[in-house]
């Protein structure tokens, strides 16, 4: 722990540093700290002090800078910077502040773009900036913006090169005002330029100062200015403290999510959700700070007091991305206030002026709150909160051959009995991390060998129960919230040994603890054949343990569970991935083309779709669909024997192979894409000699989008 003056050392030069703000830049993996400052009484100067960690470890040293906050570009003013904010994106570093005259009041809000981010990250001495000042709101040439918040932007800039900012009316209003700046690093034409727009929201107004337990001295809350803003997955999130409706005493927190919708390049911004969050009459909810993680879970930390029941303390709340729109969880105390607080400065009982909320690379939220202590002291409190994990491994993450799965995928016994399998697995609430709500987007198993397994049909059924053990009778184990998440005929499953292999659920399953603590996974597989070798229900070679020693030769109705071996199940929560399924049909040289993809499936990134082993120099259009067919369409009806079309066709992209029978294309996943979208891809190469239709089909690839 060190003081700001000691931290910046010789750069301070008599300036008084205040209003610190800290961010973590995910693109450079660096921490950044901003202070504003003034000198003199009356004031005669103002500076920004900026610190950038040399590595991702803040204990490994810092690059230290200052620049003149009084300048507008290179022009001198007699204004000083107050209430600063710091944000970053992939391109630059952004500083905003309210500018006040040295001897007068508010003049305007200003945006400073630190354009040479890469130089600052390496400790370079030069600082290049571009300023916007005297900014007015959209639709007015006279109403000045106040407390403009820079959006701390987590989105890649491959799809949008704009930097975004937001403000509200410092009084009574019913709009949020947005600003977008392009060409942020340009020092020659075209220079940085600003576009403006507004989005209608629920009306808001200042709630007045906050009351507190223990006395009649109210606390200043600087409402209704916005307190911070973040941009993630194409949406801007922000919040402020507002007056409750009618004559109700108290204050609430009003928060918003506003999708950018490609504005200002095209389209218009909109409001996806908003909520006035409050706790009843005489409660004061103030100083909110929002954060959003890579799964689009949101958290909010804020201060709360009550006229007679509560001292000033801090609390937090949040929502999963899958929660109903415009809703938050009930709040939890981060640190309760301990005493009545009166600390007058210039006749004002100041508090705040802000709290902190950020997200770490794992998606956990970290809060810095403020609470009142005895003897009119304020103090800060740091806490963390973890939302749903992105993947759960049951019982652990190992993928060794000794723990691979055979059942329900057959075993080495050449018997049709083992070609038809049913099993159930109980996943406990503890295995699920004791989450209240989670969206299960896929399941994975560890295969015992590599190749393609064929199923005449397969079903995956999920349900919830409060049972702690499974009954020996199958049909009594299903609980509530029963849903079939995969049902396919002629299903081809590509296996890779000692690796997680996703099943490819057709829909997302909402686990909600209200329906039961534990999850039941049920798989019904019929006609299991490895590599389509008829008569062998298991793998072609090797001896593997059976999971449950029960099978049937026809449709099962009842049965008993046998002895359990080491089952390895991977539950994917709010995940993203690519996976291959199905089989291609042979060309005239008896080769089978292969469709594959590289990339993550993460929203805002790009991926490469590829065809290999196809006919050379041939047309090979790409079919894109959104829903699997059950069963797949057998193209023998048009003369393409052993060829299957696996899904609905909503779009065809023209393509052709090169001389080696390959094709590749790179496509973006737009930042506006919702999580949990399933998109399917399949090539249709032309080979006149292969069959009567002159048509081939590849296997298919499934894209599951997420954060």
N, C-alpha and C positions, 0 to 999 in steps of 0.2 A: 504494500500500500504506500502510495506517495501522493503528495499534493500536485496540483496542476502546475504550479510555479516551478517546483523541483523537476517535474517530468519534462517540461519544455526548456528549462534551464536558461541559458543565455539569450534565447529567442524572446523571452518575456519582456525585457527592457521596460519595466515599470507598468505594463498593462495589467488591468484587472480582468482575469479570465472567469467566465461564468457560462451557464447553460450548456453543459456537455451533452453530446449525443454520440452513441456508439452503434456501428453496424458491422456486419460480417458480409463481405463480398464473396459470393459463392463462385464467381467466375475466376477470381485470382486466389481464392482461399486465403484472404487477408482480413484482419481486423482494421477498422478505421475509426478514429476519434475526432470529433469536431468540438471546438470551443469558440464562442465569440468573445469579444473583449472591448474595453474602452480604456481611455487614459484621460486624466484631468478632471477637475470639478470647478467650473463646468467642463463638459467633455470637449476634447480637441482632436480625438482620433479614435479609430475603431479597426480592429483586425480580426480575421479568422485564423485560428490555429488548427492545423490539420496534422494528425499523426497516422501513419500507416505501418502496420507490423511488417517486419522483413520476411517473415515466413507465416505459416498457419499457426505457429506457436507464439502467443503474445509475449512469452518470456524470452524470446530470441532476439530482441532488439526492435527499434522503431526508426522509421524515417520521419523527420520532423520538419514542418513547413509553417510559414505564416504568409498571408497576403492581405493587402489593404482593402478592408471592407467598405471604406468610404468611396472608393472609386466606382464609377459607372463605366465599365470598359476601362478606358485609360483617362477618363475625365474626372476631375476633382469635384467633390461635393462636401457639404458640411453635415452629412448624415451618418448616424451610427447604426449598427446592426443589432437587432434584438430578436429573441425567440427563433434561433436558427434551427434548421433541420438538415440532415445529411442523408443521401441515398446514392445508390449505385445501380448501374446496369452493366451489360457486357462492354459498352463503349466508353463510358465516362463516369465522372463523379459529379454529383449535383449538390449545391448548397442553396438553401432558401432562407430568407430572413425578412422581418418587418423592419423598415428603415424609418428612424426618427431623427428629426433635426437636433443638432447639438443643444440648441436652446429653445426648440419648439417641439410640437407633437408629431404624430404619425404623418409620414410623407407618402409612402407607397411600399409595396412588397417587391422584392427583387429575387431573381434567379441567377445564380452563377454556375456556369458549366466549366468544370475543370477538364479541359479537352485532351491533355496529354497524359492520360491515365497510365499508360505503360511506362512512361518516364518517371512518374511519381512512384510507381511500384518498385522501381529499381534504385531509388534514391537520387535521381537526377535533380540538378539544381534549378532548371528552368521550369516555370509555371506558365501555362497558357490557359487563359480563360475567356469566356464569352458571356456577357451580361445581358439580361432583359430586366428593365425596371419600369416603374410607373405603369404597371400592368392593370388593365381594366378587365372586368368580367365580360363574358360573351353577351352580346346584345346591347352593350352600353359603352359609350365613349367617355363617360364621366364617373361611373361607380367603380372605385378602385378595389382590386382584389386585396384580401386581408388574410394573413397567415396561410400562404400557399404551401401545401405539403408536397414534397417530391415523392413520387412512388418508388419505393425500393423494389426493383424489378428483378424477378427470378426467371423470366422467360428469355430463351435464346433469341438473338436478334436476326436469325436467318430469315424469319418471316415478317418482322416488323422492326424498322430501324428508329422508331420514334421513342423519345423520352416523355413520360407522362407526369402531370401534376394536377392537383385538385384543391379547391377552396370552397368555402360557403360564405353566405352573408354574415357579417358580424352584427347580428340583430335578429330580425324576423325574416324568414325566407321560406321558399318551397322548391329550391333548385340546388343542385351541386354544380359547380363550374369546373370544367376540365380544360387543360392546356396540353398540347402535344407539340414537341419541338423535334424537327428533323435536322439532318446534316450537323449533328452535334459536335463533330470533331473538325469541321471544315474551317480553314483559315483563309480560303480563297472562294470565290463564287462557285457554286451556290452556297451562300452563308447559312448559318442556322436560321430557321424560320419557325414562327409559332402559329398554330391553329387553335381555335377556341370553340367550345360547345358547352351546352348545359343539358342536364338531365333532371326531369321533374321528380321530386321525392315528397314524402310526407312533410307537412309544414313543421317548422322548428322556430324556437325563440329562446332567448336567454332565460334561464330559470331563476336568476338572482343568486345571491350568495348562499352557501350551504349552512344549514343549522347543524348543531352538534349537541350531544349529551353534556350536561354539566354546567351550562351557562347560556347567556344570551348573545355572546360575541360570535357572529357568523364568520364563515371562512370564504375567502374569495376563490372562485373556481374558473375564471377566465372563459366561461362558456359564452356562446356556442361554437367557438372556433373548432375546426377539425384538429385532431391531436396527432395523427400519423396516417400514413397510407402505404399500402403494399400492392403490387401487381403480380398476379400469378395465374397461369393457365388462361391468359387473355382477359382476366377480370381485375378491376381495381376495387379494393376493400378499404373502407375508412369508417370513422365513428366520431361522435361528439356528444356532449352532455346537453340536454334540452329541457325546456319547461314541459311539465305535464299538462294535459288538456284541462280546460275549464278552470275551476277555482281550486283544484287539488294542489295542496302544498307538497313540494318535493321536486326532485329532478330525476330524469331517466337518461339512459344511454340509447341513442339512436344510431344503428349501424347499417351499412349498405354494402351490397355487391353490385357493381356496374360493369357488365361486359363491354370491352372496347369495340368488338364487332368490326375489326379492321379499320375503324375510324382513325385518322382522317383520310386515309388512302381511298377508302370506299365505305359505304354503309354509315350507320349512325350508332352512337353509344346508346345504351339502354340500362334500365334498372332490372336486375334479375330478382333481387330480394332486399328487404329492409325490415327492421323491427324496432319498435320502441320497447326497450328492456328496462323494467323497473320493479320495485318491490312493495309498492303500496304508498299510501299517504304518509308524508313526513319523512320518507327515506330520500336520501340524496345520493344519486349515482353520478360520479364525476370522473374526469380525467381518464377516459377509456384509451386503451392502446390495443390494436389488433395485430394478429400475425396469422399466416396461412402456410401450411406445410405442403409437401409434394403430392399428398393425396387429396388436397383441397379441404382438409380439416381446418377449421378456424378456431382460434382462441382469442379471448379478450380479458385483459386485466383492468381493474378500475378501483377507484376509491368509493367507500360508502360510509355514510353517517346517518343518524336518526336524531330527531329533535330531542327525544328523551331516552332512547334505548341504547344508542351506540355512539361511542367515540369514533373519531376518524380512523379508519383502517382500510385494508385493501383486500379484494376478493378477485376470483377469476371464474370464467365460464368458457363455454366453447360449443362446437357442434361438429359432428362428423359430416363429411361431404355427402353422405347418403341420407342425412336427416331431412325431414320435411322442410321445405323452403321457409325462410323467415322465422326460424325457431332456434333457440339456444337452450342448452342444458341449464338446470338450476345452478346457481353460483356456489362456490366453495371458498371458505376463508383462507386467504394467503397469510395474513397477519392481522389480528384484531387490534383495534386501537386500545390504548391503555389509560388515557387521561384526556381531560379537557385541554384544549390548545388555544392559547392566545399569544401571538408573537407579532406585534404591530410594527410595521415599517412604513413610514410616511402616512400613518393613519390607516393602513390597510392590513388586514389579517391574511397574509399571503399563504398559499398552499400549492404544492406542486412544483413547477408548472406542468409536469407531465410524468407519466410512468413509462416503463420500458417493457417490450414484449418482442421476443424473437424466436426463431426456430433453428435447431441445429441440423446437421446433415442427415441425421437419422429420423427427422420429423418430430422430435420432441420439442415442446414449448418451454421457454425460460422467461420468467417474469422478474421485474424489479418494481416493487410496490413501495408505498409510503404509508407510515402510520404514526399516530401521535403517542408520545411518551410523556411520563411525568415531568413536571417543572417546565412545561411549555417547550418541550424539545420534539423535533421530528426525527424520524429515522427511516432507513430503507430496509427492505426485506427481499431476499432473493429466493425464488422457488422454481420448481419445474413440474411439468405435467406431461405424461406420455399418452398419446392417443393410440388407435389401433395399429399394430404392426403390419408391415406389408406382406409378410410371409410367415407361416407357422409350420414348424416341422414336428411331426408326432411319430414316435416319441423323441427323436432327435434328428440331427441333420446328416448323419452318416449315410453314405451310399455304397457300402462295401458289399461284396458278392455274398457274404454270409447272411445278409439281411434283405436280399432281394425278394420280390414277390413273384409267385407262380400263379396261385389261385387269386383272382378268378380267370387267370390267363392260361389255364391248363397246366399239366405237369408232364413228366417224361413217360408216363404210362400210355401206351398206344391203345387207348380205349375210348370209345365214344362217351362212356360215362363221365369221364373227366373233361369232355369238351363242353359240358353244360354245368355252370357253376353259379352259386349264389353265396354271398357272404355279407356279414355285417360287422362293422367296427364301431366301437363306442369311443368318442372323443370327449374328454371331460372338460368342464369349464376351466380347470387349471391349465390343461393343455392349450386352451384357447386364450390364455393370458387374462382370464376373468374379465373379458371385455363385455360391455353391455350390448353393443350392436356392432356387427361386422358384415361386410359384403364378401362372400366367398365367390371368387371369380373363376377358380379352376382347382382341380385336384391333380396330384402327381404321384406316381409310383416308381419304385426302383426296379427296373427290369433285370432279369437274370441272363439275358443274352441280347445280341443285336440282330435286327432283322425287322420283318413286318408281320404282325399277327393279324389274322383275319377273324372276324366274328360274324356269324350269321345275323346276330342281333346283340345289342348291349343296352342296358339301362343303368343309370346312376340316379338313385333316389336319396334325398337328404331329408331328415326330420329332426325334431328336438324332443328330448325327454328328460325327466328328472330321475330316471333309473340310474343307479350307479353300476349295475352289471346287466349284461344282456341275458334275457331268458333263453332257454334251450329251444324254444319254439320261435321260429322266425317271425311269424305274422303278429306276435304280440309285442314286438319291440318298437314298432313305429309309434311315434308320439304325436306331437302337434306340429303345425307348420310343415306339413308333408309336401314335398315338391320334387317332381321329376326334372332333373337338370340336364340329362342327356338321354335320348332315346333314338337309336340309329340301327338300321338294318344294313347288311353288307359293309360293316365298319372295318376300316383298315387302321391299325395302330402301329406307328413306326417306333421301334424300341431301340434304345442305346443302353448297353449293359453298364451297370454301376453308376447310373446317372438318373436324375429325376426326369421322368417322362410325363408330360401333361396329357390328361385325358381329352381335354378340349370341350368343356361344358358349353352347352348351347345357350345357357342363360345364367344370370347371377343369382345366387341364393342369399337372401337376407337372414342372417342369424340374429335373432332378437331374444335376449335372455328371458323375456317375459313368457316365452313359449316353453321354456325348459332350459336347465343349465347345460345339459350335455347334448352333443351332436351325434346322430346316428348316420353313418355312411353305409349305404346298401348298394351292392353291385349285382346285377343279374346278367350273366353272359351265356350265350348259347352258340354252339357251333364254333368253338375256339380252335383255330388251326394256325400253327406257326409257319410262316413263309408259304402259306396256302398248301402245305403238303398234306394231302388227304389221309385220314386214318391216324395221324399223330396229334394227339390233343395237347402235347407239351412242346418243349423245345427240342430241336433236332438232336442235340447232344447234351450231356451233362446230367447230373442228378441233383435235383433241388427239392427242398422240403415243401410239403403241401401246407397251405395255411389252415384250411378247414377240411377235414376228411369227410365231406359230404357232397354228393353230386346227384344229378338226376338225368334221366334220358328224355324227359318230356317236360312240359310246362309245370313248374313246381307250384304247389299250393300250400303244403305244410312240410315241416322238416325239423330236424334238430341240429344245433350247432355242435361241431366236433372240437377237437383239440386245436388251440390257437398256437401258431408259430410266430415268428418275429415279423409282424407287419410294419411296413414303413409307408406312411401316408404323408404327403405334403399338401397343406391347405394354403392356397394363395388368396390373400386378402387384398382387395383393391390393387391388384397387380397389373402388370403389362408384360406381354411376351409375344414371340412368334413361335409357331410350332407346325410341323409337317404331319399330314395325315393322308391316307388313301394310297392307291397304287396307280401307276401309269399303265398304259397298254403298249405292247411291243410294236416297233416300226418294222419296215421291210427288212432291216438287218437284225431283227430280234433284239434291238436295244430299247431300253425304257428311259424316257426323258424324266428329268428330276427338276421339280420346282422347289426352290429354297429361298430363304430371306435372311439378311443380316441386318442387325439393328436391335433396338431394345423394345420398341413399341411405345416409348414414352412420348406423351403429348408434347408437341413443340420441337421434336427432333425429326430426322429423316431416316429412311431405311432403303435398302437395296433389294429389289426382287430379281431373281435370277432363274434362268432355264439352262440346264446343262444336259449333255448326252442326247440332244434332240437331232432331228434330221438337218443336215447342213443347208444353208442358203434357202431356207423355207419360210413361208409366212407362218407366224406363230402368235396369233392374237391372244390377249390376256383377258380372261373373264373375271369380273369383280362382282361379288355378291354379299348379301347381308344375312342370309338364313340358309341353313343346310336343308337339303331335301331328305326325306325318309320314306322309302329307300332312295338311294342315288338313282339317277336316270340312266338306265342301261341303253347305250347308244347302238346296241346290236339291231335295234329296230330300224336304223338307217344304214346298216351295213358296216358299222364300226365295232367289230366283235371285241369283247372284253374291255371296252372303253366305257368309262362312267363320267357323267357330269354330276358334281356333288352338291351344287347349291344353285339358288336362284341367280339369274344373270341380270344385274341392274346397270352394268356398264361394260363396254368392250373397248380395250385400248389396242390399237394396231401395233404389231411388233413383228420382227423377222429375225431369224437366226443368222449367225455368221458362218464362215466356212468350217468351223469346228462344231457347229450345232449348238451354239450358246447365244444367250441374250441376257442383257442386264439393264435395269432401269432404276433410277433413284427418285423416290417420291417423298414429299413432306407429310407429316402429320400435323395439321394446323393447330395452333394454340387454342382455337375455339372448339376443338373436338371434345365432346364429353368423355369422361372416363367410363370404362365398361363397354365400349362399342366393339363389336366383333365384325371383322371384315375378312372375306375369304377371297383367295386368288388361285386361279388355275390357268395353265397354258393349253392352247389347242393348236398344236403344230399340224401342218399339212404334209402328208406323204402319200402321193397317189398310188404307190405300190403296196402300201401297208394293208389295206382292206378295201372293200367295195366303195366305202364312202370317201376314201383318201384322207381320213381324218384321224388324228391321234389326240389323246388326252394325257396330261401329266397328272401326278398327284396334286394335292392342294395344300396351301399354306393358310393358317388362321392367324390374323393379327388381333390381339386384344389390347385396346388402348388404356392407358392409365398414367399416373404421375409417380 
